[in-house]
Amino acid sequence: MASAVVKVRGLVKDYGRFRALRGVDLEVQQGEVFGFIGPNGAGKSTTIRCILDLLRPTEGSVEVLGTSDLRGHPEVRARVGYLPGELAMHGSSTVREHLAYLCELRQGRGAERVEELAARFGLDLDRRFRGLSKGNKQKVGVVQAFMHTPDLLILDEPTSGLDPLLQQEFLRLAREAHVGGATLLVSSHILSEVEAIAGRVAIIRAGAIVDVEDVAKLRERAGQHVTLTFDEPPSLEAFSALPGLEQVSVEGHTLSAVLHGAPDALLKEASRHTVTRWTAHDRNLEELFMDHYRPDGAASDGDRA
């Protein structure tokens, strides 16, 4: 059985009177790709900074790769690759000089991969930081996170600023790292990219975890969009009363709804009419995610970082 490489218990973080995290519990198992999703401001970055010991929590505990003190164990920190949500890069140093310095800190680990990764992402190693665009800074972040082949990769909004082709290149790189034995914690508000690589996903809302589930089970639970067109206008009341049918609407002769579970009741009710057209397709992870935010619109009251 795989052991947990990240354990978070009862994590609370206050900024003055503002509570950014409200008792977060997370456990990332060795060798898995774990998605951490939520809109900007939900608490993702604050959680990650606490995990990395860049912020000290108000309450709770964090353990990474068997230690609760990354600051006091540089040899453990060297096993972690981190891509922050916002890269602070200034000054006259070149990209090559910056990456060489990081390799020095890691006793030379990663030097052999710099050229290869830079080529994959079209990164000019001789450019100076002061002239880099947002996209080029993100490329530097990706290279510095992956170049030393870490055991644990913590990636916060990893494709921000990358064009669509490089977003796909990032997903290929992440899959390669996973196949090579790395554990990945990927935070994003772009649900499709998390869905493409993650095995499990945690959804955070307003500083609290509201769901943790396998991606396959989440897809199953998400249900289906169904659309039925009849030869006459259907009864909104009759179909709205059916079990497992939600978000029912009628426009002209067409009924649209979200179906959870077996379609038996829907088909029996539809069979009382003449159906001229029928479509059904699975809802994606993004739509399930929005279910957690739809009732009261509380998506924006999470952390500010």
PECORLIN-V970104 format. One record per pair of residues at least 12 apart in sequence whose C-alpha atoms are under 8 Angstrom apart, sorted by sequence separation. I is the first residue (numbers start at 1). J is the second residue. If there is no record, write none. Layout:
BEGIN
I;J, I;J
END
This chain:
BEGIN
10;22, 11;23, 12;24, 50;62, 51;63, 52;64, 200;212, 201;213, 236;248, 245;257, 246;258, 10;23, 11;24, 51;64, 123;136, 200;213, 201;214, 236;249, 245;258, 246;259, 9;23, 10;24, 11;25, 200;214, 201;215, 236;250, 245;259, 246;260, 9;24, 10;25, 99;114, 199;214, 200;215, 244;259, 245;260, 8;24, 9;25, 53;69, 123;139, 142;158, 199;215, 234;250, 244;260, 8;25, 9;26, 53;70, 123;140, 198;215, 199;216, 233;250, 244;261, 7;25, 8;26, 52;70, 53;71, 121;139, 244;262, 7;26, 8;27, 233;252, 234;253, 236;255, 6;26, 7;27, 138;158, 195;215, 233;253, 234;254, 6;27, 7;28, 118;139, 138;159, 232;253, 233;254, 234;255, 245;266, 5;27, 6;28, 21;43, 138;160, 171;193, 175;197, 231;253, 243;265, 4;27, 5;28, 6;29, 20;43, 24;47, 138;161, 139;162, 174;197, 230;253, 242;265, 4;28, 5;29, 138;162, 229;253, 230;254, 242;266, 4;29, 5;30, 21;46, 118;143, 135;160, 229;254, 3;29, 4;30, 20;46, 21;47, 117;143, 135;161, 171;197, 228;254, 229;255, 2;29, 3;30, 134;161, 135;162, 227;254, 228;255, 239;266, 2;30, 78;106, 135;163, 149;177, 158;186, 227;255, 228;256, 2;31, 95;124, 96;125, 114;143, 153;182, 155;184, 157;186, 158;187, 227;256, 95;125, 96;126, 117;147, 151;181, 152;182, 153;183, 154;184, 155;185, 156;186, 157;187, 158;188, 226;256, 227;257, 239;269, 94;125, 95;126, 151;182, 152;183, 153;184, 154;185, 155;186, 156;187, 157;188, 225;256, 226;257, 94;126, 95;127, 150;182, 151;183, 152;184, 153;185, 154;186, 155;187, 156;188, 157;189, 225;257, 226;258, 13;46, 94;127, 95;128, 114;147, 149;182, 152;185, 153;186, 154;187, 225;258, 226;259, 94;128, 95;129, 113;147, 224;258, 225;259, 93;128, 94;129, 113;148, 223;258, 224;259, 11;47, 92;128, 93;129, 111;147, 223;259, 224;260, 23;60, 91;128, 92;129, 110;147, 111;148, 223;260, 91;129, 92;130, 109;147, 110;148, 222;260, 223;261, 90;129, 91;130, 109;148, 110;149, 221;260, 45;85, 89;129, 90;130, 89;130, 102;144, 231;273, 232;274, 8;51, 13;56, 14;57, 230;273, 231;274, 13;57, 14;58, 230;274, 231;275, 6;51, 12;57, 13;58, 95;140, 99;144, 103;148, 121;166, 230;275, 231;276, 11;57, 12;58, 13;59, 229;275, 230;276, 11;58, 12;59, 228;275, 229;276, 230;277, 11;59, 12;60, 89;137, 121;169, 228;276, 229;277, 10;59, 11;60, 120;169, 228;277, 229;278, 10;60, 11;61, 87;137, 227;277, 228;278, 9;60, 10;61, 11;62, 87;138, 227;278, 228;279, 8;60, 9;61, 226;278, 227;279, 8;61, 9;62, 226;279, 227;280, 7;61, 8;62, 87;141, 226;280, 7;62, 8;63, 225;280, 226;281, 6;62, 7;63, 224;280, 225;281, 6;63, 7;64, 84;141, 224;281, 225;282, 5;63, 6;64, 83;141, 224;282, 225;283, 5;64, 6;65, 83;142, 223;282, 224;283, 5;65, 222;282, 223;283, 4;65, 5;66, 83;144, 222;283, 82;144, 83;145, 222;284, 81;144, 82;145, 219;282, 222;285, 81;145, 219;283, 81;146, 219;284, 222;287, 219;285, 222;288, 81;148, 218;285, 81;149, 81;150, 219;288, 80;150, 81;151, 85;155, 215;285, 218;288, 79;150, 80;151, 81;152, 82;153, 83;154, 84;155, 85;156, 78;150, 79;151, 80;152, 81;153, 82;154, 83;155, 84;156, 85;157, 79;152, 80;153, 81;154, 82;155, 83;156, 84;157, 85;158, 80;154, 81;155, 82;156, 84;158, 83;158, 85;160, 210;292, 203;289, 205;292, 205;293, 195;285, 206;298, 192;285, 205;298, 206;299, 191;285, 192;286, 205;299, 206;300, 191;286, 206;301, 207;302, 206;302, 207;303, 205;302, 206;303, 48;154, 48;156, 45;156, 44;156, 45;187, 44;187, 33;178, 32;178, 5;152, 31;178, 36;185, 39;188, 40;189, 31;181, 32;182, 33;183, 34;184, 35;185, 36;186, 37;187, 38;188, 39;189, 31;182, 32;183, 33;184, 34;185, 35;186, 36;187, 37;188, 38;189, 30;182, 31;183, 32;184, 33;185, 34;186, 35;187, 36;188, 37;189, 30;183, 31;184, 33;186, 35;188, 37;190, 29;183, 37;191, 28;185, 37;194, 35;194, 35;195, 44;204, 43;204, 42;204, 43;205, 35;198, 42;205, 43;206, 33;197, 34;198, 35;199, 37;201, 42;206, 43;207, 33;198, 34;199, 35;200, 36;201, 37;202, 38;203, 41;206, 42;207, 43;208, 32;198, 33;199, 34;200, 35;201, 36;202, 37;203, 38;204, 32;199, 33;200, 34;201, 35;202, 36;203, 37;204, 38;205, 34;202, 36;204, 5;183, 24;207, 23;207, 24;208, 25;209, 21;206, 22;207, 23;208, 24;209, 20;206, 21;207, 22;208, 20;207, 21;208, 19;207, 38;289, 42;299, 46;303, 41;299, 42;300, 41;300, 42;301, 43;302, 44;303, 46;305, 39;299, 40;300, 41;301, 42;302, 43;303, 45;305, 39;300, 41;302, 42;303, 43;304, 41;303, 42;304, 43;305, 41;304, 41;305, 21;302, 20;302, 21;303, 20;303, 19;303, 20;304
END
